[in-house]
Structures are given as structure tokens and as C-alpha cells.
Amino acid sequence: VFFDLDGTLTNPKPGITRSIQYALERLSLAVPDEDELTWCIGPPLHASLKKLTGTDALADRALLLYRERFGDVGLFENEAYA
């Protein structure tokens, strides 16, 4: 039996958006509010990060920083839907 948690049974928004914010902050870039980053949930993350950072090189760095936080904290910030 398989369960599709992300977006079906649980809300991944806090972990994903906060990890994006973390990456942008570490790169000294503008950090949008969580609600302004919901468009990043679903599409390929690198493509979203490229739109936010402006270049492939910065998106690569942002992805590493995203994973740094998401792997330790963001992964556990999923909330069950009511």
C-alpha cells in the first residue's frame, strides 16, 4: 500500500516555503513571504529557484541550501489536512 502524502494527506507548504526562504536569505537575496512562494510547490524546484534567483548558478547554490534545511527541518513541517 502506498500513500501520497504531499498535497494529498498532508500540506507540504510550511517545509517547502520556509526552506526556500532559508536558501534565499543565505544568498542575501530578497525573501518573499510564505504565501508568495506557494507557486513553487509542484513545479521542478530548480526552475522555481532560477526564477527567484535569476541565474542557473545561483539556483544551483539555492538548491543545495534548500536541501540543507529541508533534510533536517522542513521534512518534518508537513501538517495533516483536517
PDB file with SEQRES, HELIX, SHEET and CRYST1 records, atoms N, CA, C and O in Angstrom:
SEQRES   1 A   82  VAL PHE PHE ASP LEU ASP GLY THR LEU THR ASN PRO LYS          
SEQRES   2 A   82  PRO GLY ILE THR ARG SER ILE GLN TYR ALA LEU GLU ARG          
SEQRES   3 A   82  LEU SER LEU ALA VAL PRO ASP GLU ASP GLU LEU THR TRP          
SEQRES   4 A   82  CYS ILE GLY PRO PRO LEU HIS ALA SER LEU LYS LYS LEU          
SEQRES   5 A   82  THR GLY THR ASP ALA LEU ALA ASP ARG ALA LEU LEU LEU          
SEQRES   6 A   82  TYR ARG GLU ARG PHE GLY ASP VAL GLY LEU PHE GLU ASN          
SEQRES   7 A   82  GLU ALA TYR ALA                                              
HELIX    1 AA1 LYS A   13  ARG A   26  1                                  14    
HELIX    2 AA2 GLU A   34  CYS A   40  5                                   7    
HELIX    3 AA3 LEU A   45  THR A   53  1                                   9    
HELIX    4 AA4 ASP A   56  ASP A   72  1                                  17    
HELIX    5 AA5 GLY A   74  PHE A   76  5                                   3    
SHEET    1 AA1 2 THR A  10  ASN A  11  0                                        
SHEET    2 AA1 2 GLU A  79  ALA A  80 -1                                        
CRYST1    1.000    1.000    1.000  90.00  90.00  90.00 P 1           1          
ATOM      1  N   VAL A   1       0.838  -1.162   0.000  1.00  0.00           N  
ATOM      2  CA  VAL A   1       0.000   0.000   0.000  1.00  0.00           C  
ATOM      3  C   VAL A   1       0.891   1.236   0.000  1.00  0.00           C  
ATOM      4  O   VAL A   1       1.839   1.328   0.779  1.00  0.00           O  
ATOM      5  N   PHE A   2       0.578   2.181  -0.878  1.00  0.00           N  
ATOM      6  CA  PHE A   2       1.307   3.434  -0.971  1.00  0.00           C  
ATOM      7  C   PHE A   2       0.352   4.586  -0.670  1.00  0.00           C  
ATOM      8  O   PHE A   2      -0.819   4.557  -1.046  1.00  0.00           O  
ATOM      9  N   PHE A   3       0.873   5.588   0.008  1.00  0.00           N  
ATOM     10  CA  PHE A   3       0.101   6.788   0.292  1.00  0.00           C  
ATOM     11  C   PHE A   3       0.814   7.989  -0.312  1.00  0.00           C  
ATOM     12  O   PHE A   3       2.030   8.128  -0.187  1.00  0.00           O  
ATOM     13  N   ASP A   4       0.050   8.851  -0.964  1.00  0.00           N  
ATOM     14  CA  ASP A   4       0.589  10.097  -1.499  1.00  0.00           C  
ATOM     15  C   ASP A   4       0.369  11.162  -0.432  1.00  0.00           C  
ATOM     16  O   ASP A   4      -0.720  11.728  -0.328  1.00  0.00           O  
ATOM     17  N   LEU A   5       1.396  11.431   0.353  1.00  0.00           N  
ATOM     18  CA  LEU A   5       1.253  12.377   1.448  1.00  0.00           C  
ATOM     19  C   LEU A   5       1.243  13.824   0.991  1.00  0.00           C  
ATOM     20  O   LEU A   5       0.289  14.556   1.257  1.00  0.00           O  
ATOM     21  N   ASP A   6       2.293  14.239   0.309  1.00  0.00           N  
ATOM     22  CA  ASP A   6       2.453  15.648  -0.067  1.00  0.00           C  
ATOM     23  C   ASP A   6       1.306  16.150  -0.920  1.00  0.00           C  
ATOM     24  O   ASP A   6       1.116  15.703  -2.052  1.00  0.00           O  
ATOM     25  N   GLY A   7       0.551  17.071  -0.376  1.00  0.00           N  
ATOM     26  CA  GLY A   7      -0.521  17.695  -1.125  1.00  0.00           C  
ATOM     27  C   GLY A   7      -1.818  16.914  -1.150  1.00  0.00           C  
ATOM     28  O   GLY A   7      -2.843  17.434  -1.590  1.00  0.00           O  
ATOM     29  N   THR A   8      -1.794  15.671  -0.684  1.00  0.00           N  
ATOM     30  CA  THR A   8      -2.998  14.857  -0.659  1.00  0.00           C  
ATOM     31  C   THR A   8      -3.475  14.664   0.779  1.00  0.00           C  
ATOM     32  O   THR A   8      -4.601  15.025   1.120  1.00  0.00           O  
ATOM     33  N   LEU A   9      -2.623  14.102   1.605  1.00  0.00           N  
ATOM     34  CA  LEU A   9      -2.960  13.889   3.015  1.00  0.00           C  
ATOM     35  C   LEU A   9      -2.307  14.917   3.934  1.00  0.00           C  
ATOM     36  O   LEU A   9      -2.800  15.189   5.029  1.00  0.00           O  
ATOM     37  N   THR A  10      -1.201  15.480   3.478  1.00  0.00           N  
ATOM     38  CA  THR A  10      -0.510  16.489   4.280  1.00  0.00           C  
ATOM     39  C   THR A  10      -0.218  17.727   3.440  1.00  0.00           C  
ATOM     40  O   THR A  10      -0.123  17.665   2.214  1.00  0.00           O  
ATOM     41  N   ASN A  11      -0.080  18.842   4.132  1.00  0.00           N  
ATOM     42  CA  ASN A  11       0.222  20.119   3.499  1.00  0.00           C  
ATOM     43  C   ASN A  11       1.728  20.354   3.581  1.00  0.00           C  
ATOM     44  O   ASN A  11       2.255  20.563   4.674  1.00  0.00           O  
ATOM     45  N   PRO A  12       2.430  20.324   2.453  1.00  0.00           N  
ATOM     46  CA  PRO A  12       3.879  20.491   2.468  1.00  0.00           C  
ATOM     47  C   PRO A  12       4.344  21.950   2.481  1.00  0.00           C  
ATOM     48  O   PRO A  12       5.543  22.217   2.556  1.00  0.00           O  
ATOM     49  N   LYS A  13       3.396  22.898   2.409  1.00  0.00           N  
ATOM     50  CA  LYS A  13       3.740  24.313   2.253  1.00  0.00           C  
ATOM     51  C   LYS A  13       4.743  24.827   3.278  1.00  0.00           C  
ATOM     52  O   LYS A  13       5.733  25.439   2.877  1.00  0.00           O  
ATOM     53  N   PRO A  14       4.545  24.615   4.581  1.00  0.00           N  
ATOM     54  CA  PRO A  14       5.493  25.200   5.539  1.00  0.00           C  
ATOM     55  C   PRO A  14       6.936  24.749   5.311  1.00  0.00           C  
ATOM     56  O   PRO A  14       7.846  25.578   5.288  1.00  0.00           O  
ATOM     57  N   GLY A  15       7.147  23.477   5.147  1.00  0.00           N  
ATOM     58  CA  GLY A  15       8.507  22.965   4.970  1.00  0.00           C  
ATOM     59  C   GLY A  15       9.162  23.434   3.685  1.00  0.00           C  
ATOM     60  O   GLY A  15      10.347  23.767   3.671  1.00  0.00           O  
ATOM     61  N   ILE A  16       8.402  23.461   2.617  1.00  0.00           N  
ATOM     62  CA  ILE A  16       8.945  23.868   1.320  1.00  0.00           C  
ATOM     63  C   ILE A  16       9.217  25.369   1.293  1.00  0.00           C  
ATOM     64  O   ILE A  16      10.317  25.793   0.938  1.00  0.00           O  
ATOM     65  N   THR A  17       8.230  26.169   1.664  1.00  0.00           N  
ATOM     66  CA  THR A  17       8.400  27.615   1.566  1.00  0.00           C  
ATOM     67  C   THR A  17       9.442  28.138   2.551  1.00  0.00           C  
ATOM     68  O   THR A  17      10.210  29.038   2.213  1.00  0.00           O  
ATOM     69  N   ARG A  18       9.478  27.592   3.748  1.00  0.00           N  
ATOM     70  CA  ARG A  18      10.477  28.037   4.724  1.00  0.00           C  
ATOM     71  C   ARG A  18      11.889  27.633   4.298  1.00  0.00           C  
ATOM     72  O   ARG A  18      12.853  28.343   4.584  1.00  0.00           O  
ATOM     73  N   SER A  19      12.006  26.511   3.626  1.00  0.00           N  
ATOM     74  CA  SER A  19      13.326  26.090   3.136  1.00  0.00           C  
ATOM     75  C   SER A  19      13.775  26.964   1.973  1.00  0.00           C  
ATOM     76  O   SER A  19      14.966  27.245   1.833  1.00  0.00           O  
ATOM     77  N   ILE A  20      12.840  27.393   1.144  1.00  0.00           N  
ATOM     78  CA  ILE A  20      13.176  28.334   0.071  1.00  0.00           C  
ATOM     79  C   ILE A  20      13.600  29.666   0.688  1.00  0.00           C  
ATOM     80  O   ILE A  20      14.594  30.258   0.267  1.00  0.00           O  
ATOM     81  N   GLN A  21      12.855  30.133   1.676  1.00  0.00           N  
ATOM     82  CA  GLN A  21      13.212  31.377   2.355  1.00  0.00           C  
ATOM     83  C   GLN A  21      14.617  31.285   2.954  1.00  0.00           C  
ATOM     84  O   GLN A  21      15.404  32.226   2.849  1.00  0.00           O  
ATOM     85  N   TYR A  22      14.921  30.172   3.567  1.00  0.00           N  
ATOM     86  CA  TYR A  22      16.243  29.946   4.160  1.00  0.00           C  
ATOM     87  C   TYR A  22      17.330  30.082   3.101  1.00  0.00           C  
ATOM     88  O   TYR A  22      18.337  30.759   3.309  1.00  0.00           O  
ATOM     89  N   ALA A  23      17.112  29.427   1.961  1.00  0.00           N  
ATOM     90  CA  ALA A  23      18.110  29.466   0.884  1.00  0.00           C  
ATOM     91  C   ALA A  23      18.311  30.888   0.368  1.00  0.00           C  
ATOM     92  O   ALA A  23      19.444  31.329   0.178  1.00  0.00           O  
ATOM     93  N   LEU A  24      17.221  31.597   0.145  1.00  0.00           N  
ATOM     94  CA  LEU A  24      17.323  32.961  -0.363  1.00  0.00           C  
ATOM     95  C   LEU A  24      18.010  33.877   0.637  1.00  0.00           C  
ATOM     96  O   LEU A  24      18.829  34.717   0.265  1.00  0.00           O  
ATOM     97  N   GLU A  25      17.673  33.710   1.897  1.00  0.00           N  
ATOM     98  CA  GLU A  25      18.305  34.530   2.934  1.00  0.00           C  
ATOM     99  C   GLU A  25      19.803  34.274   3.009  1.00  0.00           C  
ATOM    100  O   GLU A  25      20.593  35.211   3.130  1.00  0.00           O  
ATOM    101  N   ARG A  26      20.192  33.005   2.938  1.00  0.00           N  
ATOM    102  CA  ARG A  26      21.613  32.662   2.982  1.00  0.00           C  
ATOM    103  C   ARG A  26      22.371  33.223   1.789  1.00  0.00           C  
ATOM    104  O   ARG A  26      23.577  33.453   1.875  1.00  0.00           O  
ATOM    105  N   LEU A  27      21.685  33.443   0.684  1.00  0.00           N  
ATOM    106  CA  LEU A  27      22.305  34.024  -0.511  1.00  0.00           C  
ATOM    107  C   LEU A  27      22.173  35.548  -0.538  1.00  0.00           C  
ATOM    108  O   LEU A  27      22.542  36.193  -1.520  1.00  0.00           O  
ATOM    109  N   SER A  28      21.647  36.112   0.540  1.00  0.00           N  
ATOM    110  CA  SER A  28      21.445  37.562   0.662  1.00  0.00           C  
ATOM    111  C   SER A  28      20.555  38.123  -0.443  1.00  0.00           C  
ATOM    112  O   SER A  28      20.796  39.213  -0.961  1.00  0.00           O  
ATOM    113  N   LEU A  29      19.519  37.356  -0.793  1.00  0.00           N  
ATOM    114  CA  LEU A  29      18.548  37.778  -1.791  1.00  0.00           C  
ATOM    115  C   LEU A  29      17.236  38.156  -1.108  1.00  0.00           C  
ATOM    116  O   LEU A  29      17.035  37.850   0.067  1.00  0.00           O  
ATOM    117  N   ALA A  30      16.352  38.814  -1.835  1.00  0.00           N  
ATOM    118  CA  ALA A  30      15.038  39.164  -1.307  1.00  0.00           C  
ATOM    119  C   ALA A  30      14.299  37.892  -0.900  1.00  0.00           C  
ATOM    120  O   ALA A  30      14.337  36.883  -1.604  1.00  0.00           O  
ATOM    121  N   VAL A  31      13.630  37.959   0.241  1.00  0.00           N  
ATOM    122  CA  VAL A  31      12.923  36.788   0.776  1.00  0.00           C  
ATOM    123  C   VAL A  31      11.422  37.081   0.808  1.00  0.00           C  
ATOM    124  O   VAL A  31      10.954  37.817   1.677  1.00  0.00           O  
ATOM    125  N   PRO A  32      10.667  36.512  -0.131  1.00  0.00           N  
ATOM    126  CA  PRO A  32       9.214  36.699  -0.137  1.00  0.00           C  
ATOM    127  C   PRO A  32       8.553  35.991   1.056  1.00  0.00           C  
ATOM    128  O   PRO A  32       9.134  35.085   1.653  1.00  0.00           O  
ATOM    129  N   ASP A  33       7.338  36.418   1.386  1.00  0.00           N  
ATOM    130  CA  ASP A  33       6.548  35.749   2.411  1.00  0.00           C  
ATOM    131  C   ASP A  33       6.194  34.336   1.948  1.00  0.00           C  
ATOM    132  O   ASP A  33       6.238  34.026   0.758  1.00  0.00           O  
ATOM    133  N   GLU A  34       5.843  33.487   2.918  1.00  0.00           N  
ATOM    134  CA  GLU A  34       5.475  32.104   2.584  1.00  0.00           C  
ATOM    135  C   GLU A  34       4.363  32.053   1.542  1.00  0.00           C  
ATOM    136  O   GLU A  34       4.430  31.266   0.599  1.00  0.00           O  
ATOM    137  N   ASP A  35       3.342  32.890   1.711  1.00  0.00           N  
ATOM    138  CA  ASP A  35       2.208  32.867   0.771  1.00  0.00           C  
ATOM    139  C   ASP A  35       2.608  33.264  -0.640  1.00  0.00           C  
ATOM    140  O   ASP A  35       1.968  32.850  -1.606  1.00  0.00           O  
ATOM    141  N   GLU A  36       3.653  34.058  -0.769  1.00  0.00           N  
ATOM    142  CA  GLU A  36       4.127  34.471  -2.089  1.00  0.00           C  
ATOM    143  C   GLU A  36       4.954  33.380  -2.768  1.00  0.00           C  
ATOM    144  O   GLU A  36       5.328  33.523  -3.932  1.00  0.00           O  
ATOM    145  N   LEU A  37       5.242  32.291  -2.051  1.00  0.00           N  
ATOM    146  CA  LEU A  37       6.059  31.211  -2.604  1.00  0.00           C  
ATOM    147  C   LEU A  37       5.261  29.946  -2.909  1.00  0.00           C  
ATOM    148  O   LEU A  37       5.843  28.935  -3.302  1.00  0.00           O  
ATOM    149  N   THR A  38       3.949  29.984  -2.738  1.00  0.00           N  
ATOM    150  CA  THR A  38       3.159  28.767  -2.974  1.00  0.00           C  
ATOM    151  C   THR A  38       3.242  28.301  -4.426  1.00  0.00           C  
ATOM    152  O   THR A  38       3.055  27.117  -4.706  1.00  0.00           O  
ATOM    153  N   TRP A  39       3.520  29.217  -5.344  1.00  0.00           N  
ATOM    154  CA  TRP A  39       3.644  28.827  -6.758  1.00  0.00           C  
ATOM    155  C   TRP A  39       4.844  27.898  -6.975  1.00  0.00           C  
ATOM    156  O   TRP A  39       4.933  27.236  -8.009  1.00  0.00           O  
ATOM    157  N   CYS A  40       5.756  27.845  -6.017  1.00  0.00           N  
ATOM    158  CA  CYS A  40       6.945  26.986  -6.131  1.00  0.00           C  
ATOM    159  C   CYS A  40       6.640  25.525  -5.809  1.00  0.00           C  
ATOM    160  O   CYS A  40       7.454  24.645  -6.086  1.00  0.00           O  
ATOM    161  N   ILE A  41       5.477  25.266  -5.228  1.00  0.00           N  
ATOM    162  CA  ILE A  41       5.117  23.896  -4.841  1.00  0.00           C  
ATOM    163  C   ILE A  41       4.522  23.206  -6.064  1.00  0.00           C  
ATOM    164  O   ILE A  41       3.489  23.626  -6.585  1.00  0.00           O  
ATOM    165  N   GLY A  42       5.171  22.163  -6.507  1.00  0.00           N  
ATOM    166  CA  GLY A  42       4.683  21.409  -7.663  1.00  0.00           C  
ATOM    167  C   GLY A  42       5.663  21.401  -8.822  1.00  0.00           C  
ATOM    168  O   GLY A  42       6.130  20.335  -9.222  1.00  0.00           O  
ATOM    169  N   PRO A  43       5.989  22.584  -9.376  1.00  0.00           N  
ATOM    170  CA  PRO A  43       6.941  22.593 -10.499  1.00  0.00           C  
ATOM    171  C   PRO A  43       8.336  22.145 -10.043  1.00  0.00           C  
ATOM    172  O   PRO A  43       8.611  22.104  -8.844  1.00  0.00           O  
ATOM    173  N   PRO A  44       9.204  21.814 -10.983  1.00  0.00           N  
ATOM    174  CA  PRO A  44      10.577  21.455 -10.617  1.00  0.00           C  
ATOM    175  C   PRO A  44      11.211  22.572  -9.787  1.00  0.00           C  
ATOM    176  O   PRO A  44      11.165  23.741 -10.173  1.00  0.00           O  
ATOM    177  N   LEU A  45      11.795  22.211  -8.659  1.00  0.00           N  
ATOM    178  CA  LEU A  45      12.322  23.188  -7.719  1.00  0.00           C  
ATOM    179  C   LEU A  45      13.423  24.048  -8.327  1.00  0.00           C  
ATOM    180  O   LEU A  45      13.474  25.253  -8.082  1.00  0.00           O  
ATOM    181  N   HIS A  46      14.299  23.444  -9.111  1.00  0.00           N  
ATOM    182  CA  HIS A  46      15.388  24.224  -9.703  1.00  0.00           C  
ATOM    183  C   HIS A  46      14.842  25.334 -10.598  1.00  0.00           C  
ATOM    184  O   HIS A  46      15.361  26.450 -10.593  1.00  0.00           O  
ATOM    185  N   ALA A  47      13.812  25.032 -11.352  1.00  0.00           N  
ATOM    186  CA  ALA A  47      13.211  26.046 -12.223  1.00  0.00           C  
ATOM    187  C   ALA A  47      12.617  27.191 -11.401  1.00  0.00           C  
ATOM    188  O   ALA A  47      12.753  28.359 -11.766  1.00  0.00           O  
ATOM    189  N   SER A  48      11.963  26.853 -10.301  1.00  0.00           N  
ATOM    190  CA  SER A  48      11.404  27.894  -9.429  1.00  0.00           C  
ATOM    191  C   SER A  48      12.510  28.728  -8.800  1.00  0.00           C  
ATOM    192  O   SER A  48      12.404  29.952  -8.715  1.00  0.00           O  
ATOM    193  N   LEU A  49      13.562  28.066  -8.364  1.00  0.00           N  
ATOM    194  CA  LEU A  49      14.675  28.785  -7.753  1.00  0.00           C  
ATOM    195  C   LEU A  49      15.384  29.678  -8.768  1.00  0.00           C  
ATOM    196  O   LEU A  49      15.887  30.745  -8.415  1.00  0.00           O  
ATOM    197  N   LYS A  50      15.423  29.248 -10.020  1.00  0.00           N  
ATOM    198  CA  LYS A  50      16.033  30.081 -11.060  1.00  0.00           C  
ATOM    199  C   LYS A  50      15.214  31.359 -11.263  1.00  0.00           C  
ATOM    200  O   LYS A  50      15.779  32.436 -11.449  1.00  0.00           O  
ATOM    201  N   LYS A  51      13.891  31.240 -11.227  1.00  0.00           N  
ATOM    202  CA  LYS A  51      13.049  32.431 -11.352  1.00  0.00           C  
ATOM    203  C   LYS A  51      13.282  33.381 -10.174  1.00  0.00           C  
ATOM    204  O   LYS A  51      13.240  34.601 -10.331  1.00  0.00           O  
ATOM    205  N   LEU A  52      13.525  32.809  -9.001  1.00  0.00           N  
ATOM    206  CA  LEU A  52      13.720  33.632  -7.805  1.00  0.00           C  
ATOM    207  C   LEU A  52      15.120  34.239  -7.718  1.00  0.00           C  
ATOM    208  O   LEU A  52      15.299  35.335  -7.187  1.00  0.00           O  
ATOM    209  N   THR A  53      16.107  33.517  -8.244  1.00  0.00           N  
ATOM    210  CA  THR A  53      17.498  33.970  -8.099  1.00  0.00           C  
ATOM    211  C   THR A  53      18.035  34.650  -9.350  1.00  0.00           C  
ATOM    212  O   THR A  53      18.914  35.507  -9.259  1.00  0.00           O  
ATOM    213  N   GLY A  54      17.516  34.281 -10.512  1.00  0.00           N  
ATOM    214  CA  GLY A  54      17.919  34.921 -11.755  1.00  0.00           C  
ATOM    215  C   GLY A  54      18.926  34.170 -12.598  1.00  0.00           C  
ATOM    216  O   GLY A  54      19.019  34.424 -13.799  1.00  0.00           O  
ATOM    217  N   THR A  55      19.688  33.249 -12.012  1.00  0.00           N  
ATOM    218  CA  THR A  55      20.677  32.511 -12.807  1.00  0.00           C  
ATOM    219  C   THR A  55      20.705  31.039 -12.416  1.00  0.00           C  
ATOM    220  O   THR A  55      20.279  30.655 -11.327  1.00  0.00           O  
ATOM    221  N   ASP A  56      21.219  30.229 -13.335  1.00  0.00           N  
ATOM    222  CA  ASP A  56      21.379  28.801 -13.031  1.00  0.00           C  
ATOM    223  C   ASP A  56      22.370  28.585 -11.893  1.00  0.00           C  
ATOM    224  O   ASP A  56      22.158  27.724 -11.039  1.00  0.00           O  
ATOM    225  N   ALA A  57      23.447  29.361 -11.880  1.00  0.00           N  
ATOM    226  CA  ALA A  57      24.469  29.196 -10.842  1.00  0.00           C  
ATOM    227  C   ALA A  57      23.899  29.489  -9.456  1.00  0.00           C  
ATOM    228  O   ALA A  57      24.150  28.743  -8.510  1.00  0.00           O  
ATOM    229  N   LEU A  58      23.137  30.569  -9.338  1.00  0.00           N  
ATOM    230  CA  LEU A  58      22.521  30.879  -8.035  1.00  0.00           C  
ATOM    231  C   LEU A  58      21.444  29.870  -7.682  1.00  0.00           C  
ATOM    232  O   LEU A  58      21.274  29.526  -6.513  1.00  0.00           O  
ATOM    233  N   ALA A  59      20.720  29.396  -8.676  1.00  0.00           N  
ATOM    234  CA  ALA A  59      19.702  28.374  -8.422  1.00  0.00           C  
ATOM    235  C   ALA A  59      20.355  27.086  -7.924  1.00  0.00           C  
ATOM    236  O   ALA A  59      19.812  26.417  -7.045  1.00  0.00           O  
ATOM    237  N   ASP A  60      21.505  26.737  -8.472  1.00  0.00           N  
ATOM    238  CA  ASP A  60      22.243  25.550  -8.006  1.00  0.00           C  
ATOM    239  C   ASP A  60      22.623  25.704  -6.537  1.00  0.00           C  
ATOM    240  O   ASP A  60      22.450  24.777  -5.745  1.00  0.00           O  
ATOM    241  N   ARG A  61      23.137  26.867  -6.178  1.00  0.00           N  
ATOM    242  CA  ARG A  61      23.532  27.133  -4.792  1.00  0.00           C  
ATOM    243  C   ARG A  61      22.306  27.140  -3.881  1.00  0.00           C  
ATOM    244  O   ARG A  61      22.341  26.604  -2.774  1.00  0.00           O  
ATOM    245  N   ALA A  62      21.224  27.752  -4.358  1.00  0.00           N  
ATOM    246  CA  ALA A  62      19.987  27.805  -3.573  1.00  0.00           C  
ATOM    247  C   ALA A  62      19.427  26.404  -3.338  1.00  0.00           C  
ATOM    248  O   ALA A  62      18.912  26.115  -2.257  1.00  0.00           O  
ATOM    249  N   LEU A  63      19.522  25.545  -4.331  1.00  0.00           N  
ATOM    250  CA  LEU A  63      19.033  24.184  -4.190  1.00  0.00           C  
ATOM    251  C   LEU A  63      19.804  23.433  -3.109  1.00  0.00           C  
ATOM    252  O   LEU A  63      19.209  22.699  -2.321  1.00  0.00           O  
ATOM    253  N   LEU A  64      21.106  23.611  -3.068  1.00  0.00           N  
ATOM    254  CA  LEU A  64      21.909  22.971  -2.014  1.00  0.00           C  
ATOM    255  C   LEU A  64      21.510  23.488  -0.638  1.00  0.00           C  
ATOM    256  O   LEU A  64      21.389  22.711   0.309  1.00  0.00           O  
ATOM    257  N   LEU A  65      21.308  24.787  -0.527  1.00  0.00           N  
ATOM    258  CA  LEU A  65      20.892  25.365   0.750  1.00  0.00           C  
ATOM    259  C   LEU A  65      19.488  24.919   1.134  1.00  0.00           C  
ATOM    260  O   LEU A  65      19.220  24.637   2.302  1.00  0.00           O  
ATOM    261  N   TYR A  66      18.601  24.856   0.165  1.00  0.00           N  
ATOM    262  CA  TYR A  66      17.244  24.355   0.388  1.00  0.00           C  
ATOM    263  C   TYR A  66      17.301  22.944   0.984  1.00  0.00           C  
ATOM    264  O   TYR A  66      16.662  22.653   1.995  1.00  0.00           O  
ATOM    265  N   ARG A  67      18.068  22.091   0.341  1.00  0.00           N  
ATOM    266  CA  ARG A  67      18.170  20.701   0.799  1.00  0.00           C  
ATOM    267  C   ARG A  67      18.793  20.602   2.184  1.00  0.00           C  
ATOM    268  O   ARG A  67      18.438  19.728   2.975  1.00  0.00           O  
ATOM    269  N   GLU A  68      19.727  21.508   2.472  1.00  0.00           N  
ATOM    270  CA  GLU A  68      20.365  21.539   3.791  1.00  0.00           C  
ATOM    271  C   GLU A  68      19.303  21.718   4.887  1.00  0.00           C  
ATOM    272  O   GLU A  68      19.303  20.994   5.882  1.00  0.00           O  
ATOM    273  N   ARG A  69      18.416  22.671   4.696  1.00  0.00           N  
ATOM    274  CA  ARG A  69      17.379  22.907   5.701  1.00  0.00           C  
ATOM    275  C   ARG A  69      16.259  21.883   5.618  1.00  0.00           C  
ATOM    276  O   ARG A  69      15.806  21.370   6.642  1.00  0.00           O  
ATOM    277  N   PHE A  70      15.808  21.582   4.399  1.00  0.00           N  
ATOM    278  CA  PHE A  70      14.670  20.685   4.246  1.00  0.00           C  
ATOM    279  C   PHE A  70      14.969  19.305   4.828  1.00  0.00           C  
ATOM    280  O   PHE A  70      14.100  18.690   5.446  1.00  0.00           O  
ATOM    281  N   GLY A  71      16.195  18.817   4.632  1.00  0.00           N  
ATOM    282  CA  GLY A  71      16.557  17.496   5.118  1.00  0.00           C  
ATOM    283  C   GLY A  71      16.593  17.384   6.632  1.00  0.00           C  
ATOM    284  O   GLY A  71      16.390  16.303   7.185  1.00  0.00           O  
ATOM    285  N   ASP A  72      16.851  18.505   7.305  1.00  0.00           N  
ATOM    286  CA  ASP A  72      16.931  18.493   8.765  1.00  0.00           C  
ATOM    287  C   ASP A  72      15.650  18.964   9.442  1.00  0.00           C  
ATOM    288  O   ASP A  72      15.287  18.463  10.506  1.00  0.00           O  
ATOM    289  N   VAL A  73      14.964  19.928   8.824  1.00  0.00           N  
ATOM    290  CA  VAL A  73      13.827  20.573   9.483  1.00  0.00           C  
ATOM    291  C   VAL A  73      12.558  20.516   8.635  1.00  0.00           C  
ATOM    292  O   VAL A  73      11.516  20.045   9.090  1.00  0.00           O  
ATOM    293  N   GLY A  74      12.659  21.000   7.403  1.00  0.00           N  
ATOM    294  CA  GLY A  74      11.483  21.157   6.548  1.00  0.00           C  
ATOM    295  C   GLY A  74      10.705  19.884   6.308  1.00  0.00           C  
ATOM    296  O   GLY A  74       9.481  19.908   6.179  1.00  0.00           O  
ATOM    297  N   LEU A  75      11.400  18.792   6.250  1.00  0.00           N  
ATOM    298  CA  LEU A  75      10.765  17.497   6.034  1.00  0.00           C  
ATOM    299  C   LEU A  75       9.720  17.199   7.103  1.00  0.00           C  
ATOM    300  O   LEU A  75       8.736  16.507   6.843  1.00  0.00           O  
ATOM    301  N   PHE A  76       9.935  17.717   8.289  1.00  0.00           N  
ATOM    302  CA  PHE A  76       9.054  17.431   9.418  1.00  0.00           C  
ATOM    303  C   PHE A  76       8.028  18.531   9.668  1.00  0.00           C  
ATOM    304  O   PHE A  76       7.313  18.492  10.670  1.00  0.00           O  
ATOM    305  N   GLU A  77       7.948  19.506   8.774  1.00  0.00           N  
ATOM    306  CA  GLU A  77       6.995  20.596   8.932  1.00  0.00           C  
ATOM    307  C   GLU A  77       5.701  20.370   8.171  1.00  0.00           C  
ATOM    308  O   GLU A  77       4.874  21.279   8.093  1.00  0.00           O  
ATOM    309  N   ASN A  78       5.501  19.191   7.611  1.00  0.00           N  
ATOM    310  CA  ASN A  78       4.243  18.869   6.973  1.00  0.00           C  
ATOM    311  C   ASN A  78       3.141  18.857   8.028  1.00  0.00           C  
ATOM    312  O   ASN A  78       3.341  18.411   9.158  1.00  0.00           O  
ATOM    313  N   GLU A  79       1.979  19.356   7.630  1.00  0.00           N  
ATOM    314  CA  GLU A  79       0.818  19.371   8.514  1.00  0.00           C  
ATOM    315  C   GLU A  79      -0.278  18.532   7.875  1.00  0.00           C  
ATOM    316  O   GLU A  79      -0.532  18.629   6.674  1.00  0.00           O  
ATOM    317  N   ALA A  80      -0.923  17.709   8.692  1.00  0.00           N  
ATOM    318  CA  ALA A  80      -2.035  16.905   8.178  1.00  0.00           C  
ATOM    319  C   ALA A  80      -3.218  17.812   7.876  1.00  0.00           C  
ATOM    320  O   ALA A  80      -3.528  18.723   8.644  1.00  0.00           O  
ATOM    321  N   TYR A  81      -3.877  17.554   6.748  1.00  0.00           N  
ATOM    322  CA  TYR A  81      -5.107  18.285   6.444  1.00  0.00           C  
ATOM    323  C   TYR A  81      -6.195  17.835   7.396  1.00  0.00           C  
ATOM    324  O   TYR A  81      -6.221  16.682   7.829  1.00  0.00           O  
ATOM    325  N   ALA A  82      -7.095  18.753   7.719  1.00  0.00           N  
ATOM    326  CA  ALA A  82      -8.205  18.428   8.629  1.00  0.00           C  
ATOM    327  C   ALA A  82      -9.113  17.363   8.014  1.00  0.00           C  
ATOM    328  O   ALA A  82     -10.100  16.962   8.631  1.00  0.00           O  
TER     329      ALA A  82                                                      
END                                                                             
